[in-house]
Amino acid sequence: MLQKTTDFTSITAKDIMSANPKTILAEAMAIEALETLESNNITQILVTDDHKKYIGVVHLHDLLKEGIF
């Protein structure tokens, strides 16, 4: 979508969001998050609880800041 237009005033989050974002459980180890990021060539992953409820986001920068890389 972004490659097809120069008018960004009409683009919504729904237009550019990932329909099936990668997730990781809150209890997972940080290294698992890093491995998932690397294997999927992404920079952030959604964190969920056991019921798939959204809790937060881990970004690659968070892992770098903590020395996990």
PDB file with SEQRES, HELIX, SHEET and CRYST1 records, atoms N, CA, C and O in Angstrom:
SEQRES   1 A   69  MET LEU GLN LYS THR THR ASP PHE THR SER ILE THR ALA          
SEQRES   2 A   69  LYS ASP ILE MET SER ALA ASN PRO LYS THR ILE LEU ALA          
SEQRES   3 A   69  GLU ALA MET ALA ILE GLU ALA LEU GLU THR LEU GLU SER          
SEQRES   4 A   69  ASN ASN ILE THR GLN ILE LEU VAL THR ASP ASP HIS LYS          
SEQRES   5 A   69  LYS TYR ILE GLY VAL VAL HIS LEU HIS ASP LEU LEU LYS          
SEQRES   6 A   69  GLU GLY ILE PHE                                              
HELIX    1 AA1 LEU A    2  LYS A    4  5                                   3    
HELIX    2 AA2 PHE A    8  SER A   10  5                                   3    
HELIX    3 AA3 ALA A   13  ILE A   16  1                                   4    
HELIX    4 AA4 ALA A   30  ASN A   40  1                                  11    
HELIX    5 AA5 LEU A   60  LYS A   65  1                                   6    
SHEET    1 AA1 3 THR A  23  LEU A  25  0                                        
SHEET    2 AA1 3 GLN A  44  THR A  48  1                                        
SHEET    3 AA1 3 TYR A  54  HIS A  59 -1                                        
CRYST1    1.000    1.000    1.000  90.00  90.00  90.00 P 1           1          
ATOM      1  N   MET A   1       0.815  -1.189   0.000  1.00  0.00           N  
ATOM      2  CA  MET A   1       0.000   0.000   0.000  1.00  0.00           C  
ATOM      3  C   MET A   1       0.864   1.260   0.000  1.00  0.00           C  
ATOM      4  O   MET A   1       0.615   2.174  -0.786  1.00  0.00           O  
ATOM      5  N   LEU A   2       1.867   1.321   0.864  1.00  0.00           N  
ATOM      6  CA  LEU A   2       2.695   2.525   0.948  1.00  0.00           C  
ATOM      7  C   LEU A   2       3.494   2.768  -0.325  1.00  0.00           C  
ATOM      8  O   LEU A   2       3.814   3.910  -0.656  1.00  0.00           O  
ATOM      9  N   GLN A   3       3.815   1.689  -1.039  1.00  0.00           N  
ATOM     10  CA  GLN A   3       4.559   1.837  -2.285  1.00  0.00           C  
ATOM     11  C   GLN A   3       3.687   2.394  -3.407  1.00  0.00           C  
ATOM     12  O   GLN A   3       4.206   2.890  -4.407  1.00  0.00           O  
ATOM     13  N   LYS A   4       2.371   2.315  -3.248  1.00  0.00           N  
ATOM     14  CA  LYS A   4       1.451   2.698  -4.315  1.00  0.00           C  
ATOM     15  C   LYS A   4       0.918   4.121  -4.209  1.00  0.00           C  
ATOM     16  O   LYS A   4       0.178   4.559  -5.090  1.00  0.00           O  
ATOM     17  N   THR A   5       1.274   4.857  -3.156  1.00  0.00           N  
ATOM     18  CA  THR A   5       0.703   6.187  -2.977  1.00  0.00           C  
ATOM     19  C   THR A   5       1.715   7.166  -2.396  1.00  0.00           C  
ATOM     20  O   THR A   5       2.683   6.774  -1.745  1.00  0.00           O  
ATOM     21  N   THR A   6       1.474   8.416  -2.640  1.00  0.00           N  
ATOM     22  CA  THR A   6       2.248   9.482  -1.993  1.00  0.00           C  
ATOM     23  C   THR A   6       1.350  10.298  -1.084  1.00  0.00           C  
ATOM     24  O   THR A   6       1.821  11.199  -0.390  1.00  0.00           O  
ATOM     25  N   ASP A   7       0.036   9.983  -1.080  1.00  0.00           N  
ATOM     26  CA  ASP A   7      -0.928  10.663  -0.222  1.00  0.00           C  
ATOM     27  C   ASP A   7      -1.144   9.826   1.042  1.00  0.00           C  
ATOM     28  O   ASP A   7      -1.926   8.875   1.043  1.00  0.00           O  
ATOM     29  N   PHE A   8      -0.447  10.191   2.104  1.00  0.00           N  
ATOM     30  CA  PHE A   8      -0.515   9.423   3.343  1.00  0.00           C  
ATOM     31  C   PHE A   8      -1.632   9.891   4.266  1.00  0.00           C  
ATOM     32  O   PHE A   8      -1.821   9.309   5.334  1.00  0.00           O  
ATOM     33  N   THR A   9      -2.375  10.920   3.887  1.00  0.00           N  
ATOM     34  CA  THR A   9      -3.420  11.468   4.755  1.00  0.00           C  
ATOM     35  C   THR A   9      -4.638  10.551   4.868  1.00  0.00           C  
ATOM     36  O   THR A   9      -5.422  10.682   5.808  1.00  0.00           O  
ATOM     37  N   SER A  10      -4.803   9.633   3.932  1.00  0.00           N  
ATOM     38  CA  SER A  10      -5.978   8.762   3.975  1.00  0.00           C  
ATOM     39  C   SER A  10      -5.651   7.342   4.427  1.00  0.00           C  
ATOM     40  O   SER A  10      -6.547   6.501   4.495  1.00  0.00           O  
ATOM     41  N   ILE A  11      -4.398   7.061   4.734  1.00  0.00           N  
ATOM     42  CA  ILE A  11      -3.995   5.714   5.148  1.00  0.00           C  
ATOM     43  C   ILE A  11      -4.257   5.542   6.639  1.00  0.00           C  
ATOM     44  O   ILE A  11      -3.879   6.389   7.448  1.00  0.00           O  
ATOM     45  N   THR A  12      -4.903   4.443   6.991  1.00  0.00           N  
ATOM     46  CA  THR A  12      -5.183   4.140   8.391  1.00  0.00           C  
ATOM     47  C   THR A  12      -4.238   3.048   8.886  1.00  0.00           C  
ATOM     48  O   THR A  12      -3.561   2.395   8.092  1.00  0.00           O  
ATOM     49  N   ALA A  13      -4.197   2.857  10.190  1.00  0.00           N  
ATOM     50  CA  ALA A  13      -3.374   1.797  10.766  1.00  0.00           C  
ATOM     51  C   ALA A  13      -3.805   0.433  10.232  1.00  0.00           C  
ATOM     52  O   ALA A  13      -2.965  -0.434   9.991  1.00  0.00           O  
ATOM     53  N   LYS A  14      -5.094   0.243  10.048  1.00  0.00           N  
ATOM     54  CA  LYS A  14      -5.611  -1.024   9.525  1.00  0.00           C  
ATOM     55  C   LYS A  14      -5.038  -1.319   8.139  1.00  0.00           C  
ATOM     56  O   LYS A  14      -4.818  -2.480   7.791  1.00  0.00           O  
ATOM     57  N   ASP A  15      -4.796  -0.272   7.351  1.00  0.00           N  
ATOM     58  CA  ASP A  15      -4.265  -0.442   6.000  1.00  0.00           C  
ATOM     59  C   ASP A  15      -2.842  -1.002   5.990  1.00  0.00           C  
ATOM     60  O   ASP A  15      -2.452  -1.673   5.034  1.00  0.00           O  
ATOM     61  N   ILE A  16      -2.072  -0.740   7.026  1.00  0.00           N  
ATOM     62  CA  ILE A  16      -0.658  -1.125   7.010  1.00  0.00           C  
ATOM     63  C   ILE A  16      -0.261  -2.114   8.098  1.00  0.00           C  
ATOM     64  O   ILE A  16       0.898  -2.523   8.175  1.00  0.00           O  
ATOM     65  N   MET A  17      -1.222  -2.501   8.940  1.00  0.00           N  
ATOM     66  CA  MET A  17      -0.892  -3.410  10.039  1.00  0.00           C  
ATOM     67  C   MET A  17      -0.657  -4.824   9.537  1.00  0.00           C  
ATOM     68  O   MET A  17      -1.075  -5.190   8.438  1.00  0.00           O  
ATOM     69  N   SER A  18       0.010  -5.598  10.353  1.00  0.00           N  
ATOM     70  CA  SER A  18       0.201  -7.006  10.074  1.00  0.00           C  
ATOM     71  C   SER A  18      -1.047  -7.756  10.547  1.00  0.00           C  
ATOM     72  O   SER A  18      -1.463  -7.605  11.695  1.00  0.00           O  
ATOM     73  N   ALA A  19      -1.629  -8.544   9.686  1.00  0.00           N  
ATOM     74  CA  ALA A  19      -2.851  -9.269  10.042  1.00  0.00           C  
ATOM     75  C   ALA A  19      -2.587 -10.384  11.048  1.00  0.00           C  
ATOM     76  O   ALA A  19      -3.458 -10.712  11.854  1.00  0.00           O  
ATOM     77  N   ASN A  20      -1.394 -10.965  11.004  1.00  0.00           N  
ATOM     78  CA  ASN A  20      -1.032 -12.065  11.905  1.00  0.00           C  
ATOM     79  C   ASN A  20       0.331 -11.780  12.536  1.00  0.00           C  
ATOM     80  O   ASN A  20       1.327 -12.402  12.166  1.00  0.00           O  
ATOM     81  N   PRO A  21       0.380 -10.840  13.490  1.00  0.00           N  
ATOM     82  CA  PRO A  21       1.674 -10.487  14.079  1.00  0.00           C  
ATOM     83  C   PRO A  21       2.269 -11.639  14.885  1.00  0.00           C  
ATOM     84  O   PRO A  21       1.546 -12.473  15.430  1.00  0.00           O  
ATOM     85  N   LYS A  22       3.587 -11.669  14.948  1.00  0.00           N  
ATOM     86  CA  LYS A  22       4.278 -12.671  15.750  1.00  0.00           C  
ATOM     87  C   LYS A  22       4.081 -12.331  17.223  1.00  0.00           C  
ATOM     88  O   LYS A  22       4.090 -11.162  17.610  1.00  0.00           O  
ATOM     89  N   THR A  23       3.904 -13.367  18.035  1.00  0.00           N  
ATOM     90  CA  THR A  23       3.708 -13.175  19.470  1.00  0.00           C  
ATOM     91  C   THR A  23       4.630 -14.095  20.249  1.00  0.00           C  
ATOM     92  O   THR A  23       5.171 -15.070  19.727  1.00  0.00           O  
ATOM     93  N   ILE A  24       4.787 -13.746  21.517  1.00  0.00           N  
ATOM     94  CA  ILE A  24       5.564 -14.569  22.444  1.00  0.00           C  
ATOM     95  C   ILE A  24       4.905 -14.454  23.810  1.00  0.00           C  
ATOM     96  O   ILE A  24       4.383 -13.398  24.167  1.00  0.00           O  
ATOM     97  N   LEU A  25       4.930 -15.525  24.562  1.00  0.00           N  
ATOM     98  CA  LEU A  25       4.339 -15.508  25.901  1.00  0.00           C  
ATOM     99  C   LEU A  25       5.213 -14.697  26.858  1.00  0.00           C  
ATOM    100  O   LEU A  25       6.435 -14.660  26.720  1.00  0.00           O  
ATOM    101  N   ALA A  26       4.580 -14.062  27.808  1.00  0.00           N  
ATOM    102  CA  ALA A  26       5.290 -13.232  28.778  1.00  0.00           C  
ATOM    103  C   ALA A  26       6.324 -14.031  29.563  1.00  0.00           C  
ATOM    104  O   ALA A  26       7.328 -13.471  30.002  1.00  0.00           O  
ATOM    105  N   GLU A  27       6.097 -15.326  29.748  1.00  0.00           N  
ATOM    106  CA  GLU A  27       7.013 -16.171  30.513  1.00  0.00           C  
ATOM    107  C   GLU A  27       8.219 -16.630  29.702  1.00  0.00           C  
ATOM    108  O   GLU A  27       9.138 -17.230  30.260  1.00  0.00           O  
ATOM    109  N   ALA A  28       8.237 -16.363  28.406  1.00  0.00           N  
ATOM    110  CA  ALA A  28       9.340 -16.807  27.550  1.00  0.00           C  
ATOM    111  C   ALA A  28      10.625 -16.068  27.910  1.00  0.00           C  
ATOM    112  O   ALA A  28      10.590 -14.936  28.392  1.00  0.00           O  
ATOM    113  N   MET A  29      11.725 -16.703  27.678  1.00  0.00           N  
ATOM    114  CA  MET A  29      13.030 -16.091  27.917  1.00  0.00           C  
ATOM    115  C   MET A  29      13.316 -15.043  26.846  1.00  0.00           C  
ATOM    116  O   MET A  29      12.853 -15.155  25.710  1.00  0.00           O  
ATOM    117  N   ALA A  30      14.076 -14.034  27.220  1.00  0.00           N  
ATOM    118  CA  ALA A  30      14.414 -12.952  26.296  1.00  0.00           C  
ATOM    119  C   ALA A  30      15.142 -13.475  25.064  1.00  0.00           C  
ATOM    120  O   ALA A  30      14.955 -12.952  23.966  1.00  0.00           O  
ATOM    121  N   ILE A  31      15.962 -14.490  25.237  1.00  0.00           N  
ATOM    122  CA  ILE A  31      16.696 -15.051  24.103  1.00  0.00           C  
ATOM    123  C   ILE A  31      15.730 -15.663  23.084  1.00  0.00           C  
ATOM    124  O   ILE A  31      16.006 -15.651  21.884  1.00  0.00           O  
ATOM    125  N   GLU A  32      14.605 -16.194  23.556  1.00  0.00           N  
ATOM    126  CA  GLU A  32      13.584 -16.709  22.637  1.00  0.00           C  
ATOM    127  C   GLU A  32      12.984 -15.583  21.806  1.00  0.00           C  
ATOM    128  O   GLU A  32      12.723 -15.750  20.615  1.00  0.00           O  
ATOM    129  N   ALA A  33      12.770 -14.440  22.443  1.00  0.00           N  
ATOM    130  CA  ALA A  33      12.260 -13.278  21.708  1.00  0.00           C  
ATOM    131  C   ALA A  33      13.251 -12.873  20.632  1.00  0.00           C  
ATOM    132  O   ALA A  33      12.866 -12.610  19.492  1.00  0.00           O  
ATOM    133  N   LEU A  34      14.528 -12.823  20.992  1.00  0.00           N  
ATOM    134  CA  LEU A  34      15.566 -12.456  20.027  1.00  0.00           C  
ATOM    135  C   LEU A  34      15.612 -13.445  18.867  1.00  0.00           C  
ATOM    136  O   LEU A  34      15.705 -13.038  17.708  1.00  0.00           O  
ATOM    137  N   GLU A  35      15.549 -14.727  19.166  1.00  0.00           N  
ATOM    138  CA  GLU A  35      15.581 -15.745  18.114  1.00  0.00           C  
ATOM    139  C   GLU A  35      14.383 -15.615  17.179  1.00  0.00           C  
ATOM    140  O   GLU A  35      14.517 -15.788  15.967  1.00  0.00           O  
ATOM    141  N   THR A  36      13.213 -15.311  17.737  1.00  0.00           N  
ATOM    142  CA  THR A  36      12.020 -15.126  16.916  1.00  0.00           C  
ATOM    143  C   THR A  36      12.153 -13.884  16.037  1.00  0.00           C  
ATOM    144  O   THR A  36      11.783 -13.906  14.863  1.00  0.00           O  
ATOM    145  N   LEU A  37      12.679 -12.809  16.604  1.00  0.00           N  
ATOM    146  CA  LEU A  37      12.893 -11.593  15.821  1.00  0.00           C  
ATOM    147  C   LEU A  37      13.837 -11.870  14.658  1.00  0.00           C  
ATOM    148  O   LEU A  37      13.557 -11.500  13.518  1.00  0.00           O  
ATOM    149  N   GLU A  38      14.944 -12.516  14.950  1.00  0.00           N  
ATOM    150  CA  GLU A  38      15.944 -12.790  13.914  1.00  0.00           C  
ATOM    151  C   GLU A  38      15.409 -13.736  12.840  1.00  0.00           C  
ATOM    152  O   GLU A  38      15.604 -13.491  11.649  1.00  0.00           O  
ATOM    153  N   SER A  39      14.750 -14.795  13.240  1.00  0.00           N  
ATOM    154  CA  SER A  39      14.283 -15.781  12.264  1.00  0.00           C  
ATOM    155  C   SER A  39      13.170 -15.252  11.375  1.00  0.00           C  
ATOM    156  O   SER A  39      12.955 -15.763  10.276  1.00  0.00           O  
ATOM    157  N   ASN A  40      12.467 -14.237  11.840  1.00  0.00           N  
ATOM    158  CA  ASN A  40      11.385 -13.653  11.051  1.00  0.00           C  
ATOM    159  C   ASN A  40      11.757 -12.303  10.446  1.00  0.00           C  
ATOM    160  O   ASN A  40      10.939 -11.656   9.792  1.00  0.00           O  
ATOM    161  N   ASN A  41      13.008 -11.887  10.673  1.00  0.00           N  
ATOM    162  CA  ASN A  41      13.500 -10.611  10.132  1.00  0.00           C  
ATOM    163  C   ASN A  41      12.575  -9.451  10.504  1.00  0.00           C  
ATOM    164  O   ASN A  41      12.190  -8.643   9.659  1.00  0.00           O  
ATOM    165  N   ILE A  42      12.227  -9.392  11.808  1.00  0.00           N  
ATOM    166  CA  ILE A  42      11.369  -8.328  12.329  1.00  0.00           C  
ATOM    167  C   ILE A  42      12.069  -7.648  13.494  1.00  0.00           C  
ATOM    168  O   ILE A  42      13.056  -8.168  14.015  1.00  0.00           O  
ATOM    169  N   THR A  43      11.567  -6.491  13.909  1.00  0.00           N  
ATOM    170  CA  THR A  43      12.220  -5.740  14.980  1.00  0.00           C  
ATOM    171  C   THR A  43      11.393  -5.635  16.253  1.00  0.00           C  
ATOM    172  O   THR A  43      11.868  -5.109  17.259  1.00  0.00           O  
ATOM    173  N   GLN A  44      10.167  -6.129  16.218  1.00  0.00           N  
ATOM    174  CA  GLN A  44       9.366  -6.122  17.439  1.00  0.00           C  
ATOM    175  C   GLN A  44       8.403  -7.298  17.445  1.00  0.00           C  
ATOM    176  O   GLN A  44       8.027  -7.826  16.398  1.00  0.00           O  
ATOM    177  N   ILE A  45       8.013  -7.694  18.659  1.00  0.00           N  
ATOM    178  CA  ILE A  45       7.130  -8.842  18.821  1.00  0.00           C  
ATOM    179  C   ILE A  45       6.131  -8.526  19.930  1.00  0.00           C  
ATOM    180  O   ILE A  45       6.488  -7.921  20.941  1.00  0.00           O  
ATOM    181  N   LEU A  46       4.892  -8.935  19.738  1.00  0.00           N  
ATOM    182  CA  LEU A  46       3.863  -8.708  20.745  1.00  0.00           C  
ATOM    183  C   LEU A  46       3.992  -9.739  21.857  1.00  0.00           C  
ATOM    184  O   LEU A  46       4.280 -10.910  21.606  1.00  0.00           O  
ATOM    185  N   VAL A  47       3.777  -9.293  23.077  1.00  0.00           N  
ATOM    186  CA  VAL A  47       3.831 -10.174  24.248  1.00  0.00           C  
ATOM    187  C   VAL A  47       2.402 -10.437  24.692  1.00  0.00           C  
ATOM    188  O   VAL A  47       1.609  -9.508  24.846  1.00  0.00           O  
ATOM    189  N   THR A  48       2.072 -11.729  24.899  1.00  0.00           N  
ATOM    190  CA  THR A  48       0.725 -12.109  25.308  1.00  0.00           C  
ATOM    191  C   THR A  48       0.769 -12.981  26.556  1.00  0.00           C  
ATOM    192  O   THR A  48       1.813 -13.515  26.933  1.00  0.00           O  
ATOM    193  N   ASP A  49      -0.402 -13.108  27.186  1.00  0.00           N  
ATOM    194  CA  ASP A  49      -0.516 -14.030  28.310  1.00  0.00           C  
ATOM    195  C   ASP A  49      -0.974 -15.395  27.789  1.00  0.00           C  
ATOM    196  O   ASP A  49      -1.057 -15.605  26.579  1.00  0.00           O  
ATOM    197  N   ASP A  50      -1.268 -16.310  28.698  1.00  0.00           N  
ATOM    198  CA  ASP A  50      -1.665 -17.668  28.309  1.00  0.00           C  
ATOM    199  C   ASP A  50      -2.981 -17.707  27.521  1.00  0.00           C  
ATOM    200  O   ASP A  50      -3.272 -18.688  26.835  1.00  0.00           O  
ATOM    201  N   HIS A  51      -3.771 -16.632  27.625  1.00  0.00           N  
ATOM    202  CA  HIS A  51      -5.063 -16.566  26.944  1.00  0.00           C  
ATOM    203  C   HIS A  51      -4.997 -15.745  25.661  1.00  0.00           C  
ATOM    204  O   HIS A  51      -6.026 -15.347  25.114  1.00  0.00           O  
ATOM    205  N   LYS A  52      -3.768 -15.492  25.184  1.00  0.00           N  
ATOM    206  CA  LYS A  52      -3.520 -14.712  23.964  1.00  0.00           C  
ATOM    207  C   LYS A  52      -3.925 -13.239  24.104  1.00  0.00           C  
ATOM    208  O   LYS A  52      -4.101 -12.541  23.106  1.00  0.00           O  
ATOM    209  N   LYS A  53      -4.071 -12.776  25.349  1.00  0.00           N  
ATOM    210  CA  LYS A  53      -4.388 -11.362  25.590  1.00  0.00           C  
ATOM    211  C   LYS A  53      -3.103 -10.542  25.495  1.00  0.00           C  
ATOM    212  O   LYS A  53      -2.081 -10.898  26.083  1.00  0.00           O  
ATOM    213  N   TYR A  54      -3.167  -9.447  24.751  1.00  0.00           N  
ATOM    214  CA  TYR A  54      -2.020  -8.558  24.560  1.00  0.00           C  
ATOM    215  C   TYR A  54      -1.592  -7.953  25.893  1.00  0.00           C  
ATOM    216  O   TYR A  54      -2.420  -7.465  26.663  1.00  0.00           O  
ATOM    217  N   ILE A  55      -0.281  -7.992  26.153  1.00  0.00           N  
ATOM    218  CA  ILE A  55       0.287  -7.406  27.362  1.00  0.00           C  
ATOM    219  C   ILE A  55       1.218  -6.256  27.019  1.00  0.00           C  
ATOM    220  O   ILE A  55       1.219  -5.230  27.699  1.00  0.00           O  
ATOM    221  N   GLY A  56       2.015  -6.423  25.960  1.00  0.00           N  
ATOM    222  CA  GLY A  56       2.977  -5.391  25.604  1.00  0.00           C  
ATOM    223  C   GLY A  56       3.760  -5.756  24.360  1.00  0.00           C  
ATOM    224  O   GLY A  56       3.370  -6.635  23.591  1.00  0.00           O  
ATOM    225  N   VAL A  57       4.879  -5.057  24.177  1.00  0.00           N  
ATOM    226  CA  VAL A  57       5.724  -5.240  23.006  1.00  0.00           C  
ATOM    227  C   VAL A  57       7.177  -5.316  23.446  1.00  0.00           C  
ATOM    228  O   VAL A  57       7.607  -4.557  24.316  1.00  0.00           O  
ATOM    229  N   VAL A  58       7.924  -6.216  22.856  1.00  0.00           N  
ATOM    230  CA  VAL A  58       9.374  -6.226  23.026  1.00  0.00           C  
ATOM    231  C   VAL A  58       9.968  -5.812  21.691  1.00  0.00           C  
ATOM    232  O   VAL A  58       9.678  -6.408  20.654  1.00  0.00           O  
ATOM    233  N   HIS A  59      10.787  -4.800  21.729  1.00  0.00           N  
ATOM    234  CA  HIS A  59      11.454  -4.296  20.528  1.00  0.00           C  
ATOM    235  C   HIS A  59      12.918  -4.713  20.582  1.00  0.00           C  
ATOM    236  O   HIS A  59      13.483  -4.891  21.661  1.00  0.00           O  
ATOM    237  N   LEU A  60      13.520  -4.864  19.424  1.00  0.00           N  
ATOM    238  CA  LEU A  60      14.934  -5.216  19.350  1.00  0.00           C  
ATOM    239  C   LEU A  60      15.781  -4.277  20.192  1.00  0.00           C  
ATOM    240  O   LEU A  60      16.744  -4.711  20.824  1.00  0.00           O  
ATOM    241  N   HIS A  61      15.436  -2.996  20.209  1.00  0.00           N  
ATOM    242  CA  HIS A  61      16.185  -2.027  21.008  1.00  0.00           C  
ATOM    243  C   HIS A  61      16.119  -2.344  22.503  1.00  0.00           C  
ATOM    244  O   HIS A  61      17.080  -2.101  23.233  1.00  0.00           O  
ATOM    245  N   ASP A  62      14.987  -2.888  22.958  1.00  0.00           N  
ATOM    246  CA  ASP A  62      14.863  -3.288  24.369  1.00  0.00           C  
ATOM    247  C   ASP A  62      15.890  -4.367  24.698  1.00  0.00           C  
ATOM    248  O   ASP A  62      16.532  -4.325  25.747  1.00  0.00           O  
ATOM    249  N   LEU A  63      16.039  -5.328  23.797  1.00  0.00           N  
ATOM    250  CA  LEU A  63      16.986  -6.417  24.027  1.00  0.00           C  
ATOM    251  C   LEU A  63      18.422  -5.909  23.978  1.00  0.00           C  
ATOM    252  O   LEU A  63      19.258  -6.319  24.783  1.00  0.00           O  
ATOM    253  N   LEU A  64      18.703  -5.028  23.046  1.00  0.00           N  
ATOM    254  CA  LEU A  64      20.053  -4.435  22.954  1.00  0.00           C  
ATOM    255  C   LEU A  64      20.393  -3.653  24.219  1.00  0.00           C  
ATOM    256  O   LEU A  64      21.506  -3.744  24.737  1.00  0.00           O  
ATOM    257  N   LYS A  65      19.430  -2.888  24.705  1.00  0.00           N  
ATOM    258  CA  LYS A  65      19.626  -2.077  25.907  1.00  0.00           C  
ATOM    259  C   LYS A  65      19.964  -2.958  27.123  1.00  0.00           C  
ATOM    260  O   LYS A  65      20.731  -2.553  27.996  1.00  0.00           O  
ATOM    261  N   GLU A  66      19.395  -4.140  27.165  1.00  0.00           N  
ATOM    262  CA  GLU A  66      19.640  -5.070  28.268  1.00  0.00           C  
ATOM    263  C   GLU A  66      20.863  -5.947  28.043  1.00  0.00           C  
ATOM    264  O   GLU A  66      21.196  -6.779  28.886  1.00  0.00           O  
ATOM    265  N   GLY A  67      21.530  -5.763  26.914  1.00  0.00           N  
ATOM    266  CA  GLY A  67      22.748  -6.527  26.621  1.00  0.00           C  
ATOM    267  C   GLY A  67      22.485  -7.915  26.088  1.00  0.00           C  
ATOM    268  O   GLY A  67      23.370  -8.770  26.127  1.00  0.00           O  
ATOM    269  N   ILE A  68      21.278  -8.159  25.588  1.00  0.00           N  
ATOM    270  CA  ILE A  68      20.921  -9.473  25.066  1.00  0.00           C  
ATOM    271  C   ILE A  68      21.025  -9.430  23.548  1.00  0.00           C  
ATOM    272  O   ILE A  68      20.031  -9.222  22.853  1.00  0.00           O  
ATOM    273  N   PHE A  69      22.233  -9.626  23.045  1.00  0.00           N  
ATOM    274  CA  PHE A  69      22.430  -9.652  21.600  1.00  0.00           C  
ATOM    275  C   PHE A  69      23.837 -10.048  21.285  1.00  0.00           C  
ATOM    276  O   PHE A  69      24.208 -10.130  20.115  1.00  0.00           O  
TER     277      PHE A  69                                                      
END                                                                             
